[in-house]
Amino acid sequence: MIDTEKIAYHIRGILEALGDDPDREGLRETPQRVAGMYEEVFQGMNYTNAQIAEMFDKTFDQETDSEDLVVVKDIDVFSYCEHHLALMYDMTVSVAYFPRGKVIGLSKIARIADMAARRLQLQERLGRDIAEIVSMVTGSPDVAVVISGCHSCMTARGIQKPGTKTITTTYRGRFASDEMLKARMEALLK
């Protein structure tokens, strides 16, 4: 579990290391506020992929396997880069899968993406995590995840190139081997 007391203690030390006075008017409660924020924005760190799958395992039986593709696109999420603890923002996640005997409640796909993003992450791993969780819940090996996002470690520091987007793709099952299916997916996301 997330230790908010330890976070507050260390944030106070960071404020001191920055040369500011953590006891001044505007900063007095900052360590506790940051600790509360971290508890919220890093909530996903409390759970494994299997636990997230169990948490959002709301599916509906489907009579037969289908060739109908299910796509949920433009799910807004945010995360934090594990290299700089910098915000990854303006992120959208699109998830597609072929149902195999059951379909997942559509809001659960968005909840899975959100919870997986609430960890110290790499965008590439976030795609893999979401694909793994969706596959666990749906029983389908055929899952695709496409993520587009801005990274403040690239836009606000270092090279400082605002507006730069990173796009990652995670293809599993048929999506990984079928070029026509990949092209179909890319067309749906435009």
PEDAFEN-V603220 format. One record per pair of residues at least 24 apart in sequence whose C-alpha atoms are under 8 Angstrom apart, sorted by the first residue. I is the first residue (numbers start at 0). GAP is how many residues later the second one is. D is the distance in whole Angstrom. If there is no record, write none. Layout:
I&GAP&D / I&GAP&D
//
This chain:
0&45&6 / 1&37&6 / 1&44&7 / 3&28&8 / 3&31&5 / 3&32&7 / 3&34&8 / 3&35&7 / 4&27&8 / 4&30&7 / 6&24&7 / 6&27&8 / 6&28&5 / 7&24&5 / 7&26&7 / 7&27&5 / 40&38&8 / 40&77&5 / 40&78&8 / 41&76&5 / 41&77&5 / 41&78&7 / 42&72&7 / 42&75&6 / 42&76&7 / 43&71&5 / 43&72&6 / 43&73&7 / 43&74&5 / 43&75&5 / 44&73&7 / 44&74&5 / 44&75&8 / 48&67&8 / 48&80&7 / 48&83&7 / 48&84&6 / 49&83&7 / 49&86&8 / 51&60&7 / 51&63&7 / 51&64&8 / 51&81&7 / 52&59&8 / 52&80&5 / 52&81&7 / 52&83&6 / 52&84&6 / 53&83&7 / 55&52&6 / 55&55&7 / 55&56&7 / 55&81&8 / 56&47&7 / 56&51&8 / 56&80&6 / 57&46&6 / 57&47&6 / 57&50&7 / 57&79&8 / 58&43&6 / 58&44&5 / 58&45&4 / 58&46&6 / 58&78&8 / 58&79&7 / 59&42&5 / 59&43&5 / 59&44&6 / 59&45&7 / 60&40&6 / 60&41&4 / 60&42&7 / 61&37&8 / 61&38&8 / 61&39&5 / 61&40&5 / 61&41&7 / 62&38&6 / 62&39&8 / 63&36&7 / 63&37&6 / 64&34&6 / 64&35&5 / 64&36&5 / 65&32&7 / 65&33&6 / 65&34&7 / 65&35&8 / 66&31&7 / 66&32&8 / 67&30&6 / 67&31&8 / 68&27&7 / 68&28&6 / 68&29&5 / 68&30&7 / 69&26&5 / 69&27&5 / 69&28&6 / 69&29&7 / 70&24&6 / 70&25&4 / 70&26&7 / 71&24&6 / 71&34&7 / 71&37&8 / 72&116&7 / 74&35&6 / 74&38&8 / 76&36&7 / 76&37&6 / 76&40&7 / 77&36&8 / 77&39&6 / 77&40&7 / 78&38&5 / 78&39&6 / 78&40&7 / 78&41&7 / 78&42&7 / 79&38&8 / 79&39&7 / 79&40&5 / 79&41&6 / 80&39&6 / 80&40&5 / 80&41&6 / 80&42&8 / 80&70&8 / 80&72&8 / 81&38&5 / 81&39&5 / 81&40&7 / 83&69&7 / 84&35&7 / 85&65&7 / 85&66&6 / 85&67&6 / 86&64&6 / 86&65&6 / 86&66&7 / 87&61&7 / 87&62&6 / 87&63&4 / 87&64&6 / 88&60&6 / 88&61&5 / 88&62&6 / 88&63&8 / 89&58&8 / 89&59&5 / 89&60&6 / 90&56&7 / 90&57&5 / 90&58&4 / 90&59&7 / 91&55&6 / 91&56&5 / 91&57&6 / 92&52&7 / 92&53&6 / 92&54&5 / 92&55&7 / 93&51&6 / 93&52&5 / 93&53&6 / 93&95&8 / 94&36&8 / 94&48&7 / 94&49&6 / 94&50&5 / 94&51&7 / 95&47&6 / 95&48&5 / 95&49&7 / 95&89&8 / 96&43&7 / 96&45&6 / 96&46&4 / 96&47&6 / 97&42&7 / 97&44&6 / 97&45&7 / 98&39&7 / 98&40&8 / 98&41&6 / 99&38&7 / 99&39&6 / 99&40&5 / 100&38&8 / 101&36&6 / 101&37&8 / 102&35&6 / 103&33&7 / 103&34&6 / 108&25&7 / 122&24&7 / 122&45&7 / 123&44&6 / 123&45&8 / 123&46&8 / 126&41&7 / 126&42&7 / 126&43&6 / 127&42&6 / 130&39&7 / 130&41&8 / 140&31&6 / 140&32&5 / 140&33&8 / 141&29&8 / 141&30&5 / 141&31&4 / 141&32&5 / 141&33&6 / 142&28&6 / 142&29&5 / 142&30&7 / 142&31&8 / 142&32&7 / 143&25&7 / 143&26&6 / 143&27&5 / 143&28&6 / 143&31&6 / 144&24&6 / 144&25&5 / 144&26&7 / 145&24&6
//
